[in-house]
Amino acid sequence: MREGVGKALRRAFGQEDLIKKLEPRKAGVSRLMNPKRRRIFSHLLRSPCSHLRLMSRELDIPTQTLKWHLAELQKAGILDSVPVGNRKCFFVPARIEREDVPALSHLSDEMSRKIVSLLVSRGPLSLKGIFTSLKTYYQAVQHRLKRLEEAGLIRSDKRGRKRTYEVSSELVGLRDRYMEKKTETSSELRKVLDEDGLSPEIVKTLTRSTVYMIDTGTGREEIELFLDPLAVLKG
């Protein structure tokens, strides 16, 4: 029987043995090659400890679809979850310590992050100073300030009729603790991408994050791995 043209050419160019040694990727091994799952993963790097409904709203992914993708990512060990009150909060265990999830869950929505960011850069501020600076309304800020204070992330001081708010020493300590182990965190996050088959290559290293170029299976794209849970906050 005559050998095929392709086989004859490989033999002629000495590539036959090389092709035999290549092991094709097993189907379904890489979870993060799915674009929706990459979006979820990236979102939880920027907004750690988010819950299902908040992510569904911010990512514009239906809750049932999101549930399925979250389950796949948890099955792979890329994500984990912790119950906080009556909600389940999701996080990347290579980046966030499990015991910090309840506190950080209070920073998962954009307005809370804006409040803390403002207090980091301009605090202490009064309630009026906060909602006017953020160009929002009283009700959008008041209940969030209460939750953030109960979580120990901010503190208030009342002098006469005036109450002012500022970030707490606990929040500063939390940030410092994560920044002290940023090299370890960067290594763990790179390992997650590498084991999932995305072949990460460092593009640039910033103070609180590392940018990688990854292989998505259909092309190349950048992904930013935040090392500081407050990296999206200025200050």
N, C-alpha and C positions, 0 to 999 in steps of 0.2 A: 504493500500500500504506500502510495506517495505521501510524504509529509506535507502539511499545509505550508503555504507561502509565508505566513507569519512565523511559524516555527523555524523554517529554513533561514529567514532573515535574522531571527534572534540568535540562532546558532552561528551564523556568519559574523555577527558583530559581538559575539561572546557574552550575550545578555541572558542566555537561557538559565544559567545557574543563579544569577541575581534575581530573576523573576520568581524562581522557585523558593528563594529564601524570604521573599516578602510575605508578611502575614496580613491579609486584608482585615480592616476594622470589622469587629463584630457588630451586626446591626443592632441599633437601639442602645449601645453602650453610652454614648454621649448625650447627657440630658441638656446641656447648655448649648448644643448646636441648634436647638429649637429656639427661634427668635423670641417667642413669648416668654420662655423660661429665662432667657438672657435679660429681658426687660425686667422681669420679677427680681432676678438676682441683683441687677444693677440698682434697682429701686431700693432694695433692702440694704445695699451698701451705703446709699445716700440717706435713707430714712429707716434706720434699724428699728425692729420691734413694732412694725405696723401690723394691724389686724386686717382680717379678710375684707370687710366692707370698705374700709378706708383705701386699701390697695385696689379694690375693684373700681372704686370711684376715680382714683388718681391715675390708674393705668388704663381705664376704659376697657376693662376685661370683665365679661359677665361672671357673677360669683361662682356658678357651677363649673365653668371652664377654668377659672382661677383655682378653685378647690382641687381640681384634677392635677393641674400643673404643680401646685404646692405639694401635693401628695407624692408626685414623682420625684421632686427635688428632695423631699424628706427621706424618701426611700433610698436615694443615692447618698444620703448623709451630707448633702450640700447645704440644706436648711434644717433648722430645728424649730420647735415652738414651745412656748410656756404659757399656761393659762394665767391671765391677769384679770381679776374680777370675773365677769361673765364672757370675756373674750379670749381668744387664743392669739397670742402675738408671735410673729415669725421673725427669725433672725438668722444670720450666717454665723455658725459656731466658730469658724476660723477667725472671725473678727470680733464677736461680742461674747463676753462672759455671761453664762446663764443667769447668775445671781444679779446682774445689772439690768436684766430685761424689764422688770416692773418699773424701775425709775426711768429708763430710756423710752419706755412706751409712751410717756407723757410728752415726748418730743417728736412723736411720729407724724403729727399733722403739721401742715405748713405754718399756720398762724402761731402755734406754740413755739415753733422754731424761730419765727420772726420776732416774737416777744423776747425770747432769750437772747437772740442775736443783738437786738436793740439794747438790752440791759448790759450785755458784754461790752458793747462799744460806747454807750452813753449813760449808763446807770450811775447812781440811783435816779429813778424817775417816779413821778406820781402816776396814778391810774389815768388821769386826763392827759398827762404828758405822753404816755404810752400809746393810747388809742388815736390821739391827734397826730403823733409822729408816724404811725403806721397807716394813717388815712383810712381808718375803719371806724367802727362804732363801739360804744361802751360795752354792750352785751357780748360782743365778740371777744373782748379781752377779759372782762371781770371773772367769768367762771374758769377761764384758763389759768389766770393768776392764782386762783384758789387751789386748783389741782396741782400746779407747779410747786406751790409752797408746801402743800401737803406731802408731795413727793420728795421734798427737801432739796429741790433744784434751785429755788430762789428763796429769798428771805425778805421780810418787810419790817419797816421801822415806823412807828407812829409817834409824831411829835405834835401835840395839840390836836388839831383837826386834820392835819396833813399826814398821810401815809405814803411812804416811798418804798420802791421795790428795787432789789439788786440781786445779782447772782450769788448763790451760796458758796461757802468754802467747800462743801461736799461736791458741788458741780465742778469747781476748779480742780479738786483732788481727783475726781473721776477722769477728767481730761488728761491730767498729768500722768495718771497711772497707765492709760492707754498709749500715751506718747512715749513713755519709757520702754514699752515693749513693741514699738512700731516695726523694728527689724524682724522680730519673731513673727508678728502678724503678717507682714509682707510676704515672708517665706511660706507661711501656712496658706495664704490666699493664692499664691502662685502655684502651690502644690495642688490645690483644688482644681484650678484651670488646667494644669498639666495632666492630672489623672483623668480628667474628663475629655482629654484629647484635643484641647484647643491650642496647643503649642505656643504658650505665651512668651513674648519677647518684650523686654523693657524698652519703652519709648522715652520716658523721662521720669525722674524722681523729684517730687515736690515735697514741701515741708510736711504736709499731712496726708499725702496720697502718692500712689505710684500709678502711672499710666502704662498699660500694656497693649501691644498689638496681638490680636488673637486670630486664629484660623477658624472661621465659622462653618466650614464645609462648603460654602458657596462663595467665599471671598475672605477678605481681611478687614477687620474693623478694630477701633480702639475701645478699651474699657478702662475706666478709672476706678482703682481700688482704694477706697478711703480707709486710712488707718486710725483716724481719730473719729469717735462717734459724733463729735460736734464739728467735724471738718467743714460742713456746709454752713456753719455760722461764722460770721466775720468777728475778728477780734483775737 
